[in-house]
């Protein structure tokens, strides 16, 4: 998570959005250090599998998989 100046959320919109996504899985005040790695990995997978408007509604996983294939074909 990124912590910026209090009450300046407009400075880091992407970070605010990502923090909001993380809060869906981990409520405020929850100690992340006590969670099993599998639960954190599951949340990370779900966030990365979510479609994004900036990627033409592809998920980051789909987008990066396509990039990887195109790079392998280029060499």
mmCIF file of the N, C-alpha and C atoms, coordinates in Angstrom:
data_MODEL
# 
_entry.id   MODEL 
# 
loop_
_atom_site.group_PDB 
_atom_site.id 
_atom_site.type_symbol 
_atom_site.label_atom_id 
_atom_site.label_alt_id 
_atom_site.label_comp_id 
_atom_site.label_asym_id 
_atom_site.label_entity_id 
_atom_site.label_seq_id 
_atom_site.pdbx_PDB_ins_code 
_atom_site.Cartn_x 
_atom_site.Cartn_y 
_atom_site.Cartn_z 
_atom_site.occupancy 
_atom_site.B_iso_or_equiv 
_atom_site.pdbx_formal_charge 
_atom_site.auth_seq_id 
_atom_site.auth_comp_id 
_atom_site.auth_asym_id 
_atom_site.auth_atom_id 
_atom_site.pdbx_PDB_model_num 
ATOM 1   N N  . UNK A 1 1  ? 0.830   -1.172  0.000   1.00 0.00 ? 1  UNK A N  1 
ATOM 2   C CA . UNK A 1 1  ? 0.000   0.000   0.000   1.00 0.00 ? 1  UNK A CA 1 
ATOM 3   C C  . UNK A 1 1  ? 0.878   1.240   0.000   1.00 0.00 ? 1  UNK A C  1 
ATOM 4   N N  . UNK A 1 2  ? 0.326   2.307   -0.500  1.00 0.00 ? 2  UNK A N  1 
ATOM 5   C CA . UNK A 1 2  ? 1.041   3.578   -0.556  1.00 0.00 ? 2  UNK A CA 1 
ATOM 6   C C  . UNK A 1 2  ? 0.334   4.559   0.358   1.00 0.00 ? 2  UNK A C  1 
ATOM 7   N N  . UNK A 1 3  ? 1.086   5.238   1.179   1.00 0.00 ? 3  UNK A N  1 
ATOM 8   C CA . UNK A 1 3  ? 0.506   6.219   2.087   1.00 0.00 ? 3  UNK A CA 1 
ATOM 9   C C  . UNK A 1 3  ? 1.004   7.598   1.680   1.00 0.00 ? 3  UNK A C  1 
ATOM 10  N N  . UNK A 1 4  ? 0.086   8.448   1.271   1.00 0.00 ? 4  UNK A N  1 
ATOM 11  C CA . UNK A 1 4  ? 0.474   9.799   0.870   1.00 0.00 ? 4  UNK A CA 1 
ATOM 12  C C  . UNK A 1 4  ? -0.028  10.792  1.915   1.00 0.00 ? 4  UNK A C  1 
ATOM 13  N N  . UNK A 1 5  ? 0.031   12.062  1.586   1.00 0.00 ? 5  UNK A N  1 
ATOM 14  C CA . UNK A 1 5  ? -0.395  13.101  2.523   1.00 0.00 ? 5  UNK A CA 1 
ATOM 15  C C  . UNK A 1 5  ? -1.869  12.906  2.889   1.00 0.00 ? 5  UNK A C  1 
ATOM 16  N N  . UNK A 1 6  ? -2.205  13.057  4.156   1.00 0.00 ? 6  UNK A N  1 
ATOM 17  C CA . UNK A 1 6  ? -3.614  12.932  4.539   1.00 0.00 ? 6  UNK A CA 1 
ATOM 18  C C  . UNK A 1 6  ? -4.494  13.931  3.791   1.00 0.00 ? 6  UNK A C  1 
ATOM 19  N N  . UNK A 1 7  ? -5.630  13.475  3.366   1.00 0.00 ? 7  UNK A N  1 
ATOM 20  C CA . UNK A 1 7  ? -6.638  14.285  2.667   1.00 0.00 ? 7  UNK A CA 1 
ATOM 21  C C  . UNK A 1 7  ? -6.154  14.798  1.308   1.00 0.00 ? 7  UNK A C  1 
ATOM 22  N N  . UNK A 1 8  ? -5.187  14.131  0.692   1.00 0.00 ? 8  UNK A N  1 
ATOM 23  C CA . UNK A 1 8  ? -4.711  14.470  -0.648  1.00 0.00 ? 8  UNK A CA 1 
ATOM 24  C C  . UNK A 1 8  ? -4.870  13.261  -1.572  1.00 0.00 ? 8  UNK A C  1 
ATOM 25  N N  . UNK A 1 9  ? -6.011  12.636  -1.542  1.00 0.00 ? 9  UNK A N  1 
ATOM 26  C CA . UNK A 1 9  ? -6.215  11.407  -2.306  1.00 0.00 ? 9  UNK A CA 1 
ATOM 27  C C  . UNK A 1 9  ? -6.138  11.626  -3.812  1.00 0.00 ? 9  UNK A C  1 
ATOM 28  N N  . UNK A 1 10 ? -6.359  12.840  -4.271  1.00 0.00 ? 10 UNK A N  1 
ATOM 29  C CA . UNK A 1 10 ? -6.305  13.118  -5.705  1.00 0.00 ? 10 UNK A CA 1 
ATOM 30  C C  . UNK A 1 10 ? -4.880  13.029  -6.251  1.00 0.00 ? 10 UNK A C  1 
ATOM 31  N N  . UNK A 1 11 ? -3.879  13.041  -5.380  1.00 0.00 ? 11 UNK A N  1 
ATOM 32  C CA . UNK A 1 11 ? -2.494  13.000  -5.837  1.00 0.00 ? 11 UNK A CA 1 
ATOM 33  C C  . UNK A 1 11 ? -2.093  11.622  -6.362  1.00 0.00 ? 11 UNK A C  1 
ATOM 34  N N  . UNK A 1 12 ? -2.698  10.579  -5.842  1.00 0.00 ? 12 UNK A N  1 
ATOM 35  C CA . UNK A 1 12 ? -2.321  9.225   -6.224  1.00 0.00 ? 12 UNK A CA 1 
ATOM 36  C C  . UNK A 1 12 ? -3.570  8.386   -6.471  1.00 0.00 ? 12 UNK A C  1 
ATOM 37  N N  . UNK A 1 13 ? -4.262  8.666   -7.554  1.00 0.00 ? 13 UNK A N  1 
ATOM 38  C CA . UNK A 1 13 ? -5.520  7.994   -7.850  1.00 0.00 ? 13 UNK A CA 1 
ATOM 39  C C  . UNK A 1 13 ? -5.388  6.496   -8.002  1.00 0.00 ? 13 UNK A C  1 
ATOM 40  N N  . UNK A 1 14 ? -4.360  6.038   -8.699  1.00 0.00 ? 14 UNK A N  1 
ATOM 41  C CA . UNK A 1 14 ? -4.164  4.599   -8.895  1.00 0.00 ? 14 UNK A CA 1 
ATOM 42  C C  . UNK A 1 14 ? -3.957  3.897   -7.560  1.00 0.00 ? 14 UNK A C  1 
ATOM 43  N N  . UNK A 1 15 ? -3.194  4.520   -6.680  1.00 0.00 ? 15 UNK A N  1 
ATOM 44  C CA . UNK A 1 15 ? -2.957  3.914   -5.377  1.00 0.00 ? 15 UNK A CA 1 
ATOM 45  C C  . UNK A 1 15 ? -4.235  3.868   -4.546  1.00 0.00 ? 15 UNK A C  1 
ATOM 46  N N  . UNK A 1 16 ? -5.037  4.917   -4.626  1.00 0.00 ? 16 UNK A N  1 
ATOM 47  C CA . UNK A 1 16 ? -6.308  4.927   -3.901  1.00 0.00 ? 16 UNK A CA 1 
ATOM 48  C C  . UNK A 1 16 ? -7.222  3.816   -4.411  1.00 0.00 ? 16 UNK A C  1 
ATOM 49  N N  . UNK A 1 17 ? -7.261  3.632   -5.715  1.00 0.00 ? 17 UNK A N  1 
ATOM 50  C CA . UNK A 1 17 ? -8.081  2.580   -6.301  1.00 0.00 ? 17 UNK A CA 1 
ATOM 51  C C  . UNK A 1 17 ? -7.590  1.203   -5.853  1.00 0.00 ? 17 UNK A C  1 
ATOM 52  N N  . UNK A 1 18 ? -6.285  1.004   -5.886  1.00 0.00 ? 18 UNK A N  1 
ATOM 53  C CA . UNK A 1 18 ? -5.718  -0.280  -5.473  1.00 0.00 ? 18 UNK A CA 1 
ATOM 54  C C  . UNK A 1 18 ? -5.964  -0.529  -3.993  1.00 0.00 ? 18 UNK A C  1 
ATOM 55  N N  . UNK A 1 19 ? -5.819  0.495   -3.172  1.00 0.00 ? 19 UNK A N  1 
ATOM 56  C CA . UNK A 1 19 ? -6.116  0.341   -1.746  1.00 0.00 ? 19 UNK A CA 1 
ATOM 57  C C  . UNK A 1 19 ? -7.573  -0.053  -1.537  1.00 0.00 ? 19 UNK A C  1 
ATOM 58  N N  . UNK A 1 20 ? -8.473  0.515   -2.329  1.00 0.00 ? 20 UNK A N  1 
ATOM 59  C CA . UNK A 1 20 ? -9.884  0.151   -2.237  1.00 0.00 ? 20 UNK A CA 1 
ATOM 60  C C  . UNK A 1 20 ? -10.122 -1.302  -2.605  1.00 0.00 ? 20 UNK A C  1 
ATOM 61  N N  . UNK A 1 21 ? -9.426  -1.774  -3.638  1.00 0.00 ? 21 UNK A N  1 
ATOM 62  C CA . UNK A 1 21 ? -9.543  -3.184  -4.021  1.00 0.00 ? 21 UNK A CA 1 
ATOM 63  C C  . UNK A 1 21 ? -9.028  -4.090  -2.907  1.00 0.00 ? 21 UNK A C  1 
ATOM 64  N N  . UNK A 1 22 ? -7.917  -3.708  -2.307  1.00 0.00 ? 22 UNK A N  1 
ATOM 65  C CA . UNK A 1 22 ? -7.365  -4.513  -1.210  1.00 0.00 ? 22 UNK A CA 1 
ATOM 66  C C  . UNK A 1 22 ? -8.303  -4.547  -0.015  1.00 0.00 ? 22 UNK A C  1 
ATOM 67  N N  . UNK A 1 23 ? -8.996  -3.441  0.239   1.00 0.00 ? 23 UNK A N  1 
ATOM 68  C CA . UNK A 1 23 ? -9.922  -3.378  1.375   1.00 0.00 ? 23 UNK A CA 1 
ATOM 69  C C  . UNK A 1 23 ? -11.113 -4.318  1.193   1.00 0.00 ? 23 UNK A C  1 
ATOM 70  N N  . UNK A 1 24 ? -11.418 -4.702  -0.016  1.00 0.00 ? 24 UNK A N  1 
ATOM 71  C CA . UNK A 1 24 ? -12.499 -5.676  -0.225  1.00 0.00 ? 24 UNK A CA 1 
ATOM 72  C C  . UNK A 1 24 ? -12.132 -7.035  0.357   1.00 0.00 ? 24 UNK A C  1 
ATOM 73  N N  . UNK A 1 25 ? -10.838 -7.332  0.368   1.00 0.00 ? 25 UNK A N  1 
ATOM 74  C CA . UNK A 1 25 ? -10.368 -8.617  0.877   1.00 0.00 ? 25 UNK A CA 1 
ATOM 75  C C  . UNK A 1 25 ? -9.881  -8.532  2.320   1.00 0.00 ? 25 UNK A C  1 
ATOM 76  N N  . UNK A 1 26 ? -9.298  -7.390  2.664   1.00 0.00 ? 26 UNK A N  1 
ATOM 77  C CA . UNK A 1 26 ? -8.698  -7.227  3.985   1.00 0.00 ? 26 UNK A CA 1 
ATOM 78  C C  . UNK A 1 26 ? -9.219  -5.942  4.617   1.00 0.00 ? 26 UNK A C  1 
ATOM 79  N N  . UNK A 1 27 ? -10.181 -6.045  5.543   1.00 0.00 ? 27 UNK A N  1 
ATOM 80  C CA . UNK A 1 27 ? -10.749 -4.849  6.169   1.00 0.00 ? 27 UNK A CA 1 
ATOM 81  C C  . UNK A 1 27 ? -9.691  -4.040  6.923   1.00 0.00 ? 27 UNK A C  1 
ATOM 82  N N  . UNK A 1 28 ? -9.955  -2.771  7.083   1.00 0.00 ? 28 UNK A N  1 
ATOM 83  C CA . UNK A 1 28 ? -9.045  -1.875  7.789   1.00 0.00 ? 28 UNK A CA 1 
ATOM 84  C C  . UNK A 1 28 ? -8.822  -2.388  9.211   1.00 0.00 ? 28 UNK A C  1 
ATOM 85  N N  . UNK A 1 29 ? -7.595  -2.361  9.652   1.00 0.00 ? 29 UNK A N  1 
ATOM 86  C CA . UNK A 1 29 ? -7.266  -2.819  10.995  1.00 0.00 ? 29 UNK A CA 1 
ATOM 87  C C  . UNK A 1 29 ? -6.837  -4.270  11.060  1.00 0.00 ? 29 UNK A C  1 
ATOM 88  N N  . UNK A 1 30 ? -7.019  -5.014  9.978   1.00 0.00 ? 30 UNK A N  1 
ATOM 89  C CA . UNK A 1 30 ? -6.620  -6.416  9.954   1.00 0.00 ? 30 UNK A CA 1 
ATOM 90  C C  . UNK A 1 30 ? -5.095  -6.507  9.880   1.00 0.00 ? 30 UNK A C  1 
ATOM 91  N N  . UNK A 1 31 ? -4.514  -7.400  10.656  1.00 0.00 ? 31 UNK A N  1 
ATOM 92  C CA . UNK A 1 31 ? -3.063  -7.575  10.642  1.00 0.00 ? 31 UNK A CA 1 
ATOM 93  C C  . UNK A 1 31 ? -2.686  -8.526  9.512   1.00 0.00 ? 31 UNK A C  1 
ATOM 94  N N  . UNK A 1 32 ? -2.096  -7.979  8.471   1.00 0.00 ? 32 UNK A N  1 
ATOM 95  C CA . UNK A 1 32 ? -1.753  -8.782  7.300   1.00 0.00 ? 32 UNK A CA 1 
ATOM 96  C C  . UNK A 1 32 ? -0.657  -9.791  7.604   1.00 0.00 ? 32 UNK A C  1 
ATOM 97  N N  . UNK A 1 33 ? 0.183   -9.505  8.566   1.00 0.00 ? 33 UNK A N  1 
ATOM 98  C CA . UNK A 1 33 ? 1.266   -10.421 8.918   1.00 0.00 ? 33 UNK A CA 1 
ATOM 99  C C  . UNK A 1 33 ? 0.780   -11.732 9.504   1.00 0.00 ? 33 UNK A C  1 
ATOM 100 N N  . UNK A 1 34 ? -0.447  -11.755 10.001  1.00 0.00 ? 34 UNK A N  1 
ATOM 101 C CA . UNK A 1 34 ? -0.988  -12.970 10.613  1.00 0.00 ? 34 UNK A CA 1 
ATOM 102 C C  . UNK A 1 34 ? -1.785  -13.827 9.634   1.00 0.00 ? 34 UNK A C  1 
ATOM 103 N N  . UNK A 1 35 ? -1.960  -13.339 8.412   1.00 0.00 ? 35 UNK A N  1 
ATOM 104 C CA . UNK A 1 35 ? -2.734  -14.087 7.422   1.00 0.00 ? 35 UNK A CA 1 
ATOM 105 C C  . UNK A 1 35 ? -1.887  -15.172 6.777   1.00 0.00 ? 35 UNK A C  1 
ATOM 106 N N  . UNK A 1 36 ? -2.507  -16.297 6.415   1.00 0.00 ? 36 UNK A N  1 
ATOM 107 C CA . UNK A 1 36 ? -1.746  -17.314 5.675   1.00 0.00 ? 36 UNK A CA 1 
ATOM 108 C C  . UNK A 1 36 ? -1.406  -16.808 4.274   1.00 0.00 ? 36 UNK A C  1 
ATOM 109 N N  . UNK A 1 37 ? -0.263  -17.233 3.771   1.00 0.00 ? 37 UNK A N  1 
ATOM 110 C CA . UNK A 1 37 ? 0.193   -16.804 2.449   1.00 0.00 ? 37 UNK A CA 1 
ATOM 111 C C  . UNK A 1 37 ? -0.826  -17.169 1.375   1.00 0.00 ? 37 UNK A C  1 
ATOM 112 N N  . UNK A 1 38 ? -1.518  -18.284 1.547   1.00 0.00 ? 38 UNK A N  1 
ATOM 113 C CA . UNK A 1 38 ? -2.505  -18.713 0.549   1.00 0.00 ? 38 UNK A CA 1 
ATOM 114 C C  . UNK A 1 38 ? -3.641  -17.699 0.421   1.00 0.00 ? 38 UNK A C  1 
ATOM 115 N N  . UNK A 1 39 ? -4.046  -17.083 1.518   1.00 0.00 ? 39 UNK A N  1 
ATOM 116 C CA . UNK A 1 39 ? -5.124  -16.089 1.474   1.00 0.00 ? 39 UNK A CA 1 
ATOM 117 C C  . UNK A 1 39 ? -4.657  -14.821 0.759   1.00 0.00 ? 39 UNK A C  1 
ATOM 118 N N  . UNK A 1 40 ? -3.426  -14.415 0.996   1.00 0.00 ? 40 UNK A N  1 
ATOM 119 C CA . UNK A 1 40 ? -2.874  -13.240 0.315   1.00 0.00 ? 40 UNK A CA 1 
ATOM 120 C C  . UNK A 1 40 ? -2.700  -13.530 -1.170  1.00 0.00 ? 40 UNK A C  1 
ATOM 121 N N  . UNK A 1 41 ? -2.211  -14.729 -1.505  1.00 0.00 ? 41 UNK A N  1 
ATOM 122 C CA . UNK A 1 41 ? -2.047  -15.116 -2.910  1.00 0.00 ? 41 UNK A CA 1 
ATOM 123 C C  . UNK A 1 41 ? -3.386  -15.148 -3.640  1.00 0.00 ? 41 UNK A C  1 
ATOM 124 N N  . UNK A 1 42 ? -4.439  -15.619 -2.957  1.00 0.00 ? 42 UNK A N  1 
ATOM 125 C CA . UNK A 1 42 ? -5.767  -15.662 -3.567  1.00 0.00 ? 42 UNK A CA 1 
ATOM 126 C C  . UNK A 1 42 ? -6.272  -14.251 -3.869  1.00 0.00 ? 42 UNK A C  1 
ATOM 127 N N  . UNK A 1 43 ? -6.096  -13.334 -2.934  1.00 0.00 ? 43 UNK A N  1 
ATOM 128 C CA . UNK A 1 43 ? -6.516  -11.942 -3.160  1.00 0.00 ? 43 UNK A CA 1 
ATOM 129 C C  . UNK A 1 43 ? -5.720  -11.327 -4.303  1.00 0.00 ? 43 UNK A C  1 
ATOM 130 N N  . UNK A 1 44 ? -4.423  -11.586 -4.353  1.00 0.00 ? 44 UNK A N  1 
ATOM 131 C CA . UNK A 1 44 ? -3.578  -11.054 -5.420  1.00 0.00 ? 44 UNK A CA 1 
ATOM 132 C C  . UNK A 1 44 ? -4.029  -11.596 -6.780  1.00 0.00 ? 44 UNK A C  1 
ATOM 133 N N  . UNK A 1 45 ? -4.346  -12.882 -6.841  1.00 0.00 ? 45 UNK A N  1 
ATOM 134 C CA . UNK A 1 45 ? -4.812  -13.467 -8.097  1.00 0.00 ? 45 UNK A CA 1 
ATOM 135 C C  . UNK A 1 45 ? -6.131  -12.837 -8.530  1.00 0.00 ? 45 UNK A C  1 
ATOM 136 N N  . UNK A 1 46 ? -7.060  -12.674 -7.587  1.00 0.00 ? 46 UNK A N  1 
ATOM 137 C CA . UNK A 1 46 ? -8.363  -12.098 -7.937  1.00 0.00 ? 46 UNK A CA 1 
ATOM 138 C C  . UNK A 1 46 ? -8.247  -10.658 -8.427  1.00 0.00 ? 46 UNK A C  1 
ATOM 139 N N  . UNK A 1 47 ? -7.359  -9.890  -7.822  1.00 0.00 ? 47 UNK A N  1 
ATOM 140 C CA . UNK A 1 47 ? -7.155  -8.508  -8.264  1.00 0.00 ? 47 UNK A CA 1 
ATOM 141 C C  . UNK A 1 47 ? -6.532  -8.490  -9.651  1.00 0.00 ? 47 UNK A C  1 
ATOM 142 N N  . UNK A 1 48 ? -5.556  -9.359  -9.894  1.00 0.00 ? 48 UNK A N  1 
ATOM 143 C CA . UNK A 1 48 ? -4.885  -9.388  -11.196 1.00 0.00 ? 48 UNK A CA 1 
ATOM 144 C C  . UNK A 1 48 ? -5.730  -10.032 -12.289 1.00 0.00 ? 48 UNK A C  1 
ATOM 145 N N  . UNK A 1 49 ? -6.774  -10.756 -11.917 1.00 0.00 ? 49 UNK A N  1 
ATOM 146 C CA . UNK A 1 49 ? -7.662  -11.374 -12.902 1.00 0.00 ? 49 UNK A CA 1 
ATOM 147 C C  . UNK A 1 49 ? -8.856  -10.479 -13.229 1.00 0.00 ? 49 UNK A C  1 
ATOM 148 N N  . UNK A 1 50 ? -8.928  -9.333  -12.591 1.00 0.00 ? 50 UNK A N  1 
ATOM 149 C CA . UNK A 1 50 ? -10.047 -8.401  -12.798 1.00 0.00 ? 50 UNK A CA 1 
ATOM 150 C C  . UNK A 1 50 ? -9.810  -7.559  -14.058 1.00 0.00 ? 50 UNK A C  1 
ATOM 151 N N  . UNK A 1 51 ? -10.790 -7.482  -14.957 1.00 0.00 ? 51 UNK A N  1 
ATOM 152 C CA . UNK A 1 51 ? -10.610 -6.679  -16.183 1.00 0.00 ? 51 UNK A CA 1 
ATOM 153 C C  . UNK A 1 51 ? -10.415 -5.198  -15.861 1.00 0.00 ? 51 UNK A C  1 
ATOM 154 N N  . UNK A 1 52 ? -9.590  -4.537  -16.667 1.00 0.00 ? 52 UNK A N  1 
ATOM 155 C CA . UNK A 1 52 ? -9.295  -3.116  -16.480 1.00 0.00 ? 52 UNK A CA 1 
ATOM 156 C C  . UNK A 1 52 ? -9.644  -2.341  -17.731 1.00 0.00 ? 52 UNK A C  1 
ATOM 157 N N  . UNK A 1 53 ? -10.280 -1.206  -17.556 1.00 0.00 ? 53 UNK A N  1 
ATOM 158 C CA . UNK A 1 53 ? -10.662 -0.359  -18.680 1.00 0.00 ? 53 UNK A CA 1 
ATOM 159 C C  . UNK A 1 53 ? -9.432  0.074   -19.475 1.00 0.00 ? 53 UNK A C  1 
ATOM 160 N N  . UNK A 1 54 ? -8.346  0.432   -18.777 1.00 0.00 ? 54 UNK A N  1 
ATOM 161 C CA . UNK A 1 54 ? -7.148  0.914   -19.464 1.00 0.00 ? 54 UNK A CA 1 
ATOM 162 C C  . UNK A 1 54 ? -6.459  -0.172  -20.295 1.00 0.00 ? 54 UNK A C  1 
ATOM 163 N N  . UNK A 1 55 ? -6.809  -1.433  -20.071 1.00 0.00 ? 55 UNK A N  1 
ATOM 164 C CA . UNK A 1 55 ? -6.259  -2.540  -20.857 1.00 0.00 ? 55 UNK A CA 1 
ATOM 165 C C  . UNK A 1 55 ? -7.294  -3.069  -21.844 1.00 0.00 ? 55 UNK A C  1 
ATOM 166 N N  . UNK A 1 56 ? -8.236  -2.202  -22.226 1.00 0.00 ? 56 UNK A N  1 
ATOM 167 C CA . UNK A 1 56 ? -9.300  -2.578  -23.157 1.00 0.00 ? 56 UNK A CA 1 
ATOM 168 C C  . UNK A 1 56 ? -10.126 -3.751  -22.611 1.00 0.00 ? 56 UNK A C  1 
ATOM 169 N N  . UNK A 1 57 ? -10.374 -3.691  -21.312 1.00 0.00 ? 57 UNK A N  1 
ATOM 170 C CA . UNK A 1 57 ? -11.179 -4.672  -20.581 1.00 0.00 ? 57 UNK A CA 1 
ATOM 171 C C  . UNK A 1 57 ? -10.559 -6.066  -20.577 1.00 0.00 ? 57 UNK A C  1 
ATOM 172 N N  . UNK A 1 58 ? -9.256  -6.132  -20.689 1.00 0.00 ? 58 UNK A N  1 
ATOM 173 C CA . UNK A 1 58 ? -8.525  -7.371  -20.437 1.00 0.00 ? 58 UNK A CA 1 
ATOM 174 C C  . UNK A 1 58 ? -8.051  -7.312  -18.991 1.00 0.00 ? 58 UNK A C  1 
ATOM 175 N N  . UNK A 1 59 ? -7.847  -8.460  -18.402 1.00 0.00 ? 59 UNK A N  1 
ATOM 176 C CA . UNK A 1 59 ? -7.248  -8.474  -17.072 1.00 0.00 ? 59 UNK A CA 1 
ATOM 177 C C  . UNK A 1 59 ? -5.738  -8.324  -17.235 1.00 0.00 ? 59 UNK A C  1 
ATOM 178 N N  . UNK A 1 60 ? -5.045  -7.873  -16.203 1.00 0.00 ? 60 UNK A N  1 
ATOM 179 C CA . UNK A 1 60 ? -3.586  -7.800  -16.307 1.00 0.00 ? 60 UNK A CA 1 
ATOM 180 C C  . UNK A 1 60 ? -2.963  -9.148  -16.650 1.00 0.00 ? 60 UNK A C  1 
ATOM 181 N N  . UNK A 1 61 ? -3.534  -10.239 -16.136 1.00 0.00 ? 61 UNK A N  1 
ATOM 182 C CA . UNK A 1 61 ? -3.000  -11.567 -16.455 1.00 0.00 ? 61 UNK A CA 1 
ATOM 183 C C  . UNK A 1 61 ? -3.145  -11.880 -17.938 1.00 0.00 ? 61 UNK A C  1 
ATOM 184 N N  . UNK A 1 62 ? -4.313  -11.587 -18.506 1.00 0.00 ? 62 UNK A N  1 
ATOM 185 C CA . UNK A 1 62 ? -4.528  -11.830 -19.937 1.00 0.00 ? 62 UNK A CA 1 
ATOM 186 C C  . UNK A 1 62 ? -3.616  -10.944 -20.778 1.00 0.00 ? 62 UNK A C  1 
ATOM 187 N N  . UNK A 1 63 ? -3.495  -9.687  -20.382 1.00 0.00 ? 63 UNK A N  1 
ATOM 188 C CA . UNK A 1 63 ? -2.673  -8.737  -21.125 1.00 0.00 ? 63 UNK A CA 1 
ATOM 189 C C  . UNK A 1 63 ? -1.212  -9.172  -21.136 1.00 0.00 ? 63 UNK A C  1 
ATOM 190 N N  . UNK A 1 64 ? -0.702  -9.529  -19.964 1.00 0.00 ? 64 UNK A N  1 
ATOM 191 C CA . UNK A 1 64 ? 0.702   -9.939  -19.884 1.00 0.00 ? 64 UNK A CA 1 
ATOM 192 C C  . UNK A 1 64 ? 0.949   -11.271 -20.578 1.00 0.00 ? 64 UNK A C  1 
ATOM 193 N N  . UNK A 1 65 ? -0.016  -12.175 -20.538 1.00 0.00 ? 65 UNK A N  1 
ATOM 194 C CA . UNK A 1 65 ? 0.140   -13.447 -21.252 1.00 0.00 ? 65 UNK A CA 1 
ATOM 195 C C  . UNK A 1 65 ? 0.226   -13.196 -22.749 1.00 0.00 ? 65 UNK A C  1 
ATOM 196 N N  . UNK A 1 66 ? -0.579  -12.286 -23.269 1.00 0.00 ? 66 UNK A N  1 
ATOM 197 C CA . UNK A 1 66 ? -0.525  -11.942 -24.688 1.00 0.00 ? 66 UNK A CA 1 
ATOM 198 C C  . UNK A 1 66 ? 0.793   -11.292 -25.053 1.00 0.00 ? 66 UNK A C  1 
ATOM 199 N N  . UNK A 1 67 ? 1.310   -10.435 -24.178 1.00 0.00 ? 67 UNK A N  1 
ATOM 200 C CA . UNK A 1 67 ? 2.609   -9.784  -24.418 1.00 0.00 ? 67 UNK A CA 1 
ATOM 201 C C  . UNK A 1 67 ? 3.724   -10.824 -24.445 1.00 0.00 ? 67 UNK A C  1 
ATOM 202 N N  . UNK A 1 68 ? 3.631   -11.770 -23.539 1.00 0.00 ? 68 UNK A N  1 
ATOM 203 C CA . UNK A 1 68 ? 4.670   -12.803 -23.455 1.00 0.00 ? 68 UNK A CA 1 
ATOM 204 C C  . UNK A 1 68 ? 4.706   -13.633 -24.729 1.00 0.00 ? 68 UNK A C  1 
ATOM 205 N N  . UNK A 1 69 ? 3.534   -14.012 -25.230 1.00 0.00 ? 69 UNK A N  1 
ATOM 206 C CA . UNK A 1 69 ? 3.464   -14.796 -26.463 1.00 0.00 ? 69 UNK A CA 1 
ATOM 207 C C  . UNK A 1 69 ? 4.016   -13.990 -27.625 1.00 0.00 ? 69 UNK A C  1 
ATOM 208 N N  . UNK A 1 70 ? 3.651   -12.712 -27.723 1.00 0.00 ? 70 UNK A N  1 
ATOM 209 C CA . UNK A 1 70 ? 4.133   -11.903 -28.839 1.00 0.00 ? 70 UNK A CA 1 
ATOM 210 C C  . UNK A 1 70 ? 5.645   -11.694 -28.755 1.00 0.00 ? 70 UNK A C  1 
ATOM 211 N N  . UNK A 1 71 ? 6.186   -11.596 -27.547 1.00 0.00 ? 71 UNK A N  1 
ATOM 212 C CA . UNK A 1 71 ? 7.639   -11.469 -27.403 1.00 0.00 ? 71 UNK A CA 1 
ATOM 213 C C  . UNK A 1 71 ? 8.352   -12.758 -27.792 1.00 0.00 ? 71 UNK A C  1 
ATOM 214 N N  . UNK A 1 72 ? 7.772   -13.896 -27.431 1.00 0.00 ? 72 UNK A N  1 
ATOM 215 C CA . UNK A 1 72 ? 8.390   -15.177 -27.791 1.00 0.00 ? 72 UNK A CA 1 
ATOM 216 C C  . UNK A 1 72 ? 8.372   -15.370 -29.299 1.00 0.00 ? 72 UNK A C  1 
ATOM 217 N N  . UNK A 1 73 ? 7.315   -14.924 -29.960 1.00 0.00 ? 73 UNK A N  1 
ATOM 218 C CA . UNK A 1 73 ? 7.232   -15.062 -31.410 1.00 0.00 ? 73 UNK A CA 1 
ATOM 219 C C  . UNK A 1 73 ? 8.177   -14.100 -32.122 1.00 0.00 ? 73 UNK A C  1 
ATOM 220 N N  . UNK A 1 74 ? 8.519   -12.998 -31.465 1.00 0.00 ? 74 UNK A N  1 
ATOM 221 C CA . UNK A 1 74 ? 9.404   -12.012 -32.081 1.00 0.00 ? 74 UNK A CA 1 
ATOM 222 C C  . UNK A 1 74 ? 10.851  -12.499 -32.142 1.00 0.00 ? 74 UNK A C  1 
ATOM 223 N N  . UNK A 1 75 ? 11.214  -13.435 -31.295 1.00 0.00 ? 75 UNK A N  1 
ATOM 224 C CA . UNK A 1 75 ? 12.606  -13.907 -31.270 1.00 0.00 ? 75 UNK A CA 1 
ATOM 225 C C  . UNK A 1 75 ? 12.753  -15.218 -31.922 1.00 0.00 ? 75 UNK A C  1 
# 
